């Protein structure tokens, strides 16, 4: 799990360093995904 999280955080850093017009769209998507993931993780964890 930690490997996935570290790779994911690095992706956010890369997106923050991008200078194209879509940067904020990408970042908003990542934030939504992050919130969704944090919401789903406990539910998935309980089912295992």
N, CA, C and O of each residue as an XYZ file, in Angstrom:
192
protein
N       0.832     -1.205      0.000
C       0.000      0.000      0.000
C       0.865      1.253      0.000
O       0.540      2.236     -0.666
N       1.960      1.220      0.743
C       2.809      2.408      0.843
C       3.465      2.725     -0.496
O       3.694      3.891     -0.819
N       3.771      1.679     -1.282
C       4.380      1.904     -2.593
C       3.420      2.671     -3.481
O       3.818      3.616     -4.162
N       2.156      2.271     -3.477
C       1.144      2.961     -4.266
C       1.017      4.414     -3.824
O       0.950      5.319     -4.655
N       0.984      4.631     -2.516
C       0.827      5.987     -1.983
C       2.004      6.863     -2.381
O       1.813      8.011     -2.781
N       3.220      6.334     -2.274
C       4.405      7.110     -2.629
C       4.400      7.468     -4.105
O       4.705      8.605     -4.467
N       4.058      6.512     -4.961
C       3.986      6.783     -6.392
C       2.925      7.823     -6.681
O       3.097      8.681     -7.546
N       1.822      7.739     -5.946
C       0.714      8.671     -6.137
C       1.119     10.080     -5.725
O       0.794     11.045     -6.416
N       1.826     10.207     -4.604
C       2.294     11.526     -4.153
C       3.280     12.112     -5.158
O       3.259     13.315     -5.421
N       4.145     11.266     -5.721
C       5.090     11.745     -6.726
C       4.349     12.246     -7.955
O       4.765     13.225     -8.574
N       3.245     11.577     -8.317
C       2.440     12.015     -9.452
C       1.889     13.408     -9.192
O       1.874     14.245    -10.094
N       1.437     13.664     -7.972
C       0.921     14.992     -7.629
C       2.029     16.031     -7.753
O       1.793     17.129     -8.256
N       3.236     15.696     -7.299
C       4.361     16.635     -7.413
C       4.644     16.947     -8.874
O       4.881     18.101     -9.233
N       4.622     15.918     -9.717
C       4.864     16.112    -11.149
C       3.784     17.007    -11.741
O       4.081     17.920    -12.512
N       2.526     16.744    -11.379
C       1.424     17.556    -11.906
C       1.557     19.007    -11.463
O       1.247     19.920    -12.229
N       2.014     19.224    -10.237
C       2.172     20.587     -9.735
C       3.273     21.324    -10.495
O       3.240     22.549    -10.610
N       4.245     20.578    -11.010
C       5.355     21.196    -11.724
C       5.045     21.439    -13.199
O       5.800     22.127    -13.887
N       3.951     20.885    -13.680
C       3.592     21.082    -15.082
C       3.167     22.522    -15.302
O       2.608     23.159    -14.409
N       3.434     23.028    -16.490
C       3.110     24.430    -16.761
C       2.079     24.562    -17.883
O       1.881     25.651    -18.420
N       1.422     23.456    -18.236
C       0.441     23.550    -19.317
C      -0.915     24.011    -18.792
O      -1.135     24.104    -17.584
N      -1.811     24.295    -19.721
C      -3.116     24.852    -19.354
C      -3.985     23.851    -18.604
O      -4.896     24.242    -17.874
N      -3.709     22.578    -18.778
C      -4.547     21.548    -18.160
C      -4.103     21.188    -16.751
O      -4.679     20.300    -16.122
N      -3.073     21.878    -16.252
C      -2.509     21.494    -14.949
C      -3.578     21.437    -13.864
O      -3.635     20.477    -13.096
N      -4.420     22.458    -13.801
C      -5.396     22.504    -12.708
C      -6.495     21.475    -12.897
O      -7.057     20.976    -11.921
N      -6.807     21.152    -14.150
C      -7.770     20.074    -14.382
C      -7.205     18.770    -13.852
O      -7.898     18.012    -13.174
N      -5.941     18.512    -14.166
C      -5.287     17.293    -13.679
C      -5.273     17.277    -12.157
O      -5.590     16.265    -11.532
N      -4.905     18.400    -11.575
C      -4.781     18.465    -10.118
C      -6.141     18.269     -9.453
O      -6.247     17.556     -8.456
N      -7.186     18.902    -10.005
C      -8.529     18.722     -9.449
C      -8.950     17.264     -9.526
O      -9.567     16.737     -8.601
N      -8.612     16.613    -10.642
C      -8.941     15.199    -10.788
C      -8.223     14.374     -9.722
O      -8.814     13.482     -9.115
N      -6.936     14.682     -9.499
C      -6.172     13.934     -8.501
C      -6.729     14.144     -7.103
O      -6.789     13.204     -6.309
N      -7.136     15.370     -6.797
C      -7.701     15.650     -5.473
C      -9.001     14.880     -5.292
O      -9.232     14.289     -4.238
N      -9.858     14.883     -6.326
C     -11.114     14.133     -6.239
C     -10.833     12.652     -6.063
O     -11.483     11.974     -5.268
N      -9.841     12.151     -6.825
C      -9.484     10.742     -6.725
C      -8.974     10.424     -5.327
O      -9.296      9.380     -4.760
N      -8.173     11.336     -4.777
C      -7.622     11.152     -3.434
C      -8.752     11.054     -2.410
O      -8.747     10.158     -1.566
N      -9.711     11.963     -2.482
C     -10.836     11.959     -1.542
C     -11.669     10.700     -1.712
O     -12.098     10.094     -0.731
N     -11.899     10.306     -2.968
C     -12.671      9.105     -3.249
C     -11.954      7.881     -2.692
O     -12.568      7.003     -2.088
N     -10.630      7.843     -2.911
C      -9.828      6.714     -2.455
C      -9.844      6.616     -0.935
O      -9.989      5.525     -0.383
N      -9.697      7.746     -0.262
C      -9.709      7.751      1.204
C     -11.079      7.345      1.732
O     -11.189      6.775      2.817
N     -12.123      7.641      0.960
C     -13.474      7.268      1.363
C     -13.709      5.771      1.158
O     -14.357      5.116      1.975
N     -13.172      5.240      0.055
C     -13.407      3.836     -0.271
C     -12.512      2.884      0.510
O     -12.885      1.738      0.761
N     -11.329      3.360      0.892
C     -10.347      2.478      1.526
C     -10.884      1.750      2.757
O     -10.712      0.535      2.853
N     -11.532      2.443      3.708
C     -12.060      1.722      4.879
C     -13.118      0.689      4.500
O     -13.192     -0.376      5.113
N     -13.938      1.000      3.491
C     -14.979      0.063      3.064
C     -14.357     -1.185      2.464
O     -14.785     -2.305      2.745
N     -13.330     -0.977      1.624
C     -12.632     -2.109      1.020
C     -11.935     -2.923      2.108
O     -11.955     -4.154      2.090
N     -11.325     -2.220      3.046
C     -10.570     -2.872      4.123
C     -11.477     -3.783      4.946
O     -11.068     -4.872      5.347
N     -12.716     -3.337      5.198
C     -13.651     -4.131      5.997
C     -14.074     -5.403      5.267
O     -14.371     -6.420      5.893
N     -14.097     -5.334      3.929
C     -14.565     -6.492      3.162
C     -13.508     -7.573      3.037
O     -13.837     -8.729      2.772
N     -12.237     -7.218      3.224
C     -11.155     -8.200      3.082
C     -11.204     -9.190      4.251
O     -10.379    -10.100      4.324
